[in-house]
Amino acid sequence: MSKYDVIGDIHGCYDEFVELTKKLGYQWEKDVPLHPEERKLVFVGDLTDRGPNSLGVMKVVYDLVMKYKKAHYSPGNHCNKLYRYFLGRNVKILHGLETTVAELESLKGKERQHYKNSFIKLYESSPLYQVLDDGKLVVSHAGIREDMIGKHSNNVKTFVLYGDINGDVLPNGMPVRKDWAKDYRGKALIIYGHTPIKEPREINNTINIDTGAVFGGKLTAYSYPEHVFTQVPSTMPLIEEKFSFYEE
């Protein structure tokens, strides 16, 4: 049986990522974390933006997934935006993308092109969401409804990247996200991130593990099938207003 360690939204928090993998028992060989017992890392997306070392995270995940085939990755909304930026689409360099772009612009042209090519390859080779352990485990950036599993339409893509949104916006500019997990009744365990919260939230066979590392919270991993959480504190300043609260 395969065993996985699912990592929440990293957002360029490279040092926390390294510390968390070491805490999980991964050994850094060839500049990537590999587990002596063949466990695999699974990334919920949003590797980059806002944090101090997005390119470092990007490189490690590319090597793990593409070169060594030792991890699974599916994109988040920030990954999607970076991909569109690399394609030359008209995207606003805001909401964290500006930090990744600044890192890229500090590089020489050849090195910058290498990161661009690598990320495009990683993104285009990765599924919209991960279906693992014969369908018992699904890892999806912002979550997924039971009836969407196995589908890849534009509606599913929007849900997976952004959550259950309808276009409404909160006073702080954040989109209103419906609490899809409250109504989830599926058999598959859904692990997701996207919505930063202070502690992992378990409800109806779903678990949100985005504990706001880039906003001064923690970086969280969920180990499957052991059902164990591992966390490291963030080195970033705490920004309370960035954390969401669910009405239980």
For each residue, the residues with C-beta under 8 A, 3 or more apart:
1: 133 225
2: 40 132 133
3: 37 38 39 40 223 224 225 226
4: 39 40 41 42 72 132 133 137 223 224
5: 21 24 26 35 39 40 41 42 221 222 223 224 230
6: 41 42 43 44 139 191 209 221 222 223 224
7: 10 17 20 41 42 43 44 209 219 220 221
8: 44 193 209 210 211 213 219 220 221 222
9: 44 45 46 76 193 194 196 210 213 214
10: 7 13 14 16 17 43 46 47 51 57 213 214 219
11: 46 47 48 49 50 51 54 78 96 213 214
12: 47 48 49 50 51 52 53 54 56 57 99 100 214
13: 10 16 17 51 52 53 57 213 214 219 234 235 236
14: 10 17 18 51 52 53 54 56 57 60
15: 18 19 53 235
16: 10 13 19 20 213 219 232 233 234 235
17: 7 10 13 14 20 21 57 60 219
18: 14 15 21 22 28 33
19: 15 16 22 23 219 232
20: 7 16 17 23 24 219 221 230 231 232
21: 5 17 18 24 26 28 33 41
22: 18 19 25 26 28 33
23: 19 20 230 232
24: 5 20 21 35 39 221 223 230
25: 22 35 36 37 39
26: 5 21 22 33 34 35 39 41
27: 33 34 35 36
28: 18 21 22 31 32 33 34
29: 32 34
30: 34 63 68
31: 28 59 60 63
32: 28 29 60 63 64 68 70
33: 18 21 22 26 27 28 41 60 64
34: 26 27 28 29 30 68 70
35: 5 24 25 26 27 38 39 40
36: 25 27
37: 3 25
38: 3 35
39: 3 4 5 24 25 26 35 223
40: 2 3 4 5 35 70 71 72
41: 4 5 6 7 21 26 33 64 70 71 72
42: 4 5 6 7 71 72 73 130 132 139 191
43: 6 7 10 47 61 71 72 73 74
44: 6 7 8 9 74 76 139 140 141 191 192 193 194 209 210
45: 9 73 74 75 76 77 78 79 141 193 194
46: 9 10 11 49 76 77 78 79 141 193 194 210
47: 10 11 12 43 54 57 58 61 73 76 78 79
48: 11 12 51 54 55 57 58 78 79 82 96 100
49: 11 12 46 54 78 81 82 95 96 97 99 100 214
50: 11 12 96 99 214
51: 10 11 12 13 14 48 54 57 99 213 214 236
52: 12 13 14 99
53: 12 13 14 15 56 57 103
54: 11 12 14 47 48 49 51 57 58 99 100 103
55: 48 58 59 100 103 104 115
56: 12 14 53 59 60
57: 10 12 13 14 17 47 48 51 53 54 60 61
58: 47 48 54 55 61 62 115 118 119 122
59: 31 55 56 62 63 115 118
60: 14 17 31 32 33 56 57 63 64
61: 43 47 57 58 64 65 71 73 122
62: 58 59 65 66 67 118 119 121 122
63: 30 31 32 59 60 66 67 68
64: 32 33 41 60 61 67 68 70 71
65: 61 62 68 69 70 71 72 73 122 125 126
66: 62 63 69 118 121 122 125
67: 62 63 64
68: 30 32 34 63 64 65 71
69: 65 66
70: 32 34 40 41 64 65
71: 40 41 42 43 61 64 65 68
72: 4 40 41 42 43 65 130 132 139
73: 42 43 45 47 61 65 122 126
74: 43 44 45 126 127 128 129 130 139 140 141 160
75: 45 79 80 83 123 126 128 141 161
76: 9 44 45 46 47 79 80 141 142 161 193 194
77: 45 46 80 81 141 142 161 162 194
78: 11 45 46 47 48 49 81 82 96 97
79: 45 46 47 48 75 76 82 83 123
80: 75 76 77 83 84 123 161
81: 49 77 78 84 85 91 97
82: 48 49 78 79 85 86 97 100 119
83: 75 79 80 86 87 119 120 123
84: 80 81 87 89 91
85: 81 82 88 89 91 93 97 101
86: 82 83 116 119 120
87: 83 84 120
88: 85
89: 84 85
90:
91: 81 84 85 97
92: 95 97
93: 85 97 98 101
94: 97 98
95: 49 92
96: 11 48 49 50 78 99 100 214
97: 49 78 81 82 85 91 92 93 94 100 101
98: 93 94 101 102
99: 12 49 50 51 52 54 96 102 103
100: 12 48 49 54 55 82 96 97 103 104
101: 85 93 97 98 104 105
102: 98 99 105 106
103: 53 54 55 99 100 106 107
104: 55 100 101 107 112 115 116
105: 101 102 112
106: 102 103
107: 103 104 111 112 115
108: 111 112
109: 112 113
110: 113 114
111: 107 108 114 115
112: 104 105 107 108 109 115 116
113: 109 110 116 117
114: 110 111 117 118
115: 55 58 59 104 107 111 112 118 119
116: 86 104 112 113 119 120
117: 113 114 120 121
118: 58 59 62 66 114 115 121 122
119: 58 62 82 83 86 115 116 122 123
120: 83 86 87 116 117 123 124
121: 62 66 117 118 124 125
122: 58 61 62 65 66 73 118 119 125 126
123: 75 79 80 83 119 120 126
124: 120 121
125: 65 66 121 122
126: 65 73 74 75 122 123
127: 74 130 131
128: 74 75 140 152 156 157 160
129: 74 138 139 140 141 144 160
130: 42 72 74 127 137 138 139 140
131: 127 135 137 138 149 150 188
132: 2 4 42 72 136 137 138 139
133: 1 2 4 136 137 224 225
134:
135: 131 138 149 188
136: 132 133 187 188 189
137: 4 130 131 132 133 188 189 191 224
138: 129 130 131 132 135 144 149 188 189 190 191
139: 6 42 44 72 74 129 130 132 190 191 192
140: 44 74 128 129 130 143 144 160 190 191 192
141: 44 45 46 74 75 76 77 129 160 161 192 193 194
142: 76 77 159 160 161 162 163 177 192 193 194 195
143: 140 159 160 163 164 180 181 190 192 194 206 208
144: 129 138 140 148 149 156 159 160 190 192
145: 148 149 159 164 180 184
146: 149 184 185 186 188
147: 151
148: 144 145 151 155 156 159 160
149: 131 135 138 144 145 146 186 188
150: 131
151: 147 148 156
152: 128 156 157
153: 156 157
154: 157 158
155: 148 158 159
156: 128 144 148 151 152 153 159 160
157: 128 152 153 154 160 161
158: 154 155 161 162 165
159: 142 143 144 145 148 155 156 162 163 164 180
160: 74 128 129 140 141 142 143 144 148 156 157
161: 75 76 77 80 141 142 157 158
162: 77 142 158 159 165 175 177 194
163: 142 143 159 175 177 178 180 194 195
164: 143 145 159 177 178 179 180
165: 158 162 168 175 176 177 178
166: 176 178
167: 175
168: 165 175 176
169: 173 174 175 176
170: 173 174 175 176
171:
172: 241
173: 169 170
174: 169 170
175: 162 163 165 167 168 169 170
176: 165 166 168 169 170
177: 142 162 163 164 165 195 244
178: 163 164 165 166
179: 164 182 183 246 247
180: 143 145 159 163 164 183 184
181: 143 184 190 201 203 204 206 208
182: 179 203 204
183: 179 180 204
184: 145 146 180 181 190 203 204 205 206
185: 146 204
186: 146 149 190 205
187: 136 205
188: 131 135 136 137 138 146 149 205
189: 136 137 138 205 206 207 224
190: 138 139 140 143 144 181 184 186 205 206 207
191: 6 42 44 137 138 139 140 206 207 209 222 224
192: 44 139 140 141 142 143 144 206 207 208 209 210
193: 8 9 44 45 46 76 141 142 208 209 210
194: 9 44 45 46 76 77 141 142 143 162 163 208 210
195: 142 163 177 208 210 244
196: 9 210 211 212 215 217 242 243 244
197: 200 201 208 210 211 212 243 244 245 246
198: 211 212 217 243
199: 211
200: 197 207 208 209 211 220 222 229
201: 181 197 207 208 246
202: 206 207
203: 181 182 184 206
204: 181 182 183 184 185
205: 184 186 187 188 189 190
206: 143 181 184 189 190 191 192 202 203
207: 189 190 191 192 200 201 202 222
208: 143 181 192 193 194 195 197 200 201
209: 6 7 8 44 191 192 193 200 220 221 222 229
210: 8 9 44 46 192 193 194 195 196 197 220
211: 8 196 197 198 199 200 217 218 219 220 231
212: 196 197 198 215 216 217 218 234 242 243
213: 8 9 10 11 13 16 51 217 218 219 220 234 236
214: 9 10 11 12 13 49 50 51 96 234 236
215: 196 212 234 236 238 239 242 243
216: 212 234 236 237 238 239
217: 196 198 211 212 213 234 238 243
218: 211 212 213 231 232 233 234
219: 7 8 10 13 16 17 19 20 211 213 231 232 234
220: 7 8 200 209 210 211 213 229 230 231
221: 5 6 7 8 20 24 209 229 230 231
222: 5 6 8 191 200 207 209 227 228 229
223: 3 4 5 6 24 39 226 227 228 229 230
224: 3 4 5 6 133 137 189 191 227
225: 1 3 133
226: 3 223
227: 222 223 224
228: 222 223
229: 200 209 220 221 222 223
230: 5 20 23 24 220 221 223
231: 20 211 218 219 220 221
232: 16 19 20 23 218 219
233: 16 218
234: 13 16 212 213 214 215 216 217 218 219 238
235: 13 15 16
236: 13 51 213 214 215 216
237: 216
238: 215 216 217 234
239: 215 216 242
240: 243
241: 172
242: 196 212 215 239
243: 196 197 198 212 215 217 240
244: 177 195 196 197
245: 197
246: 179 197 201
247: 179
248:
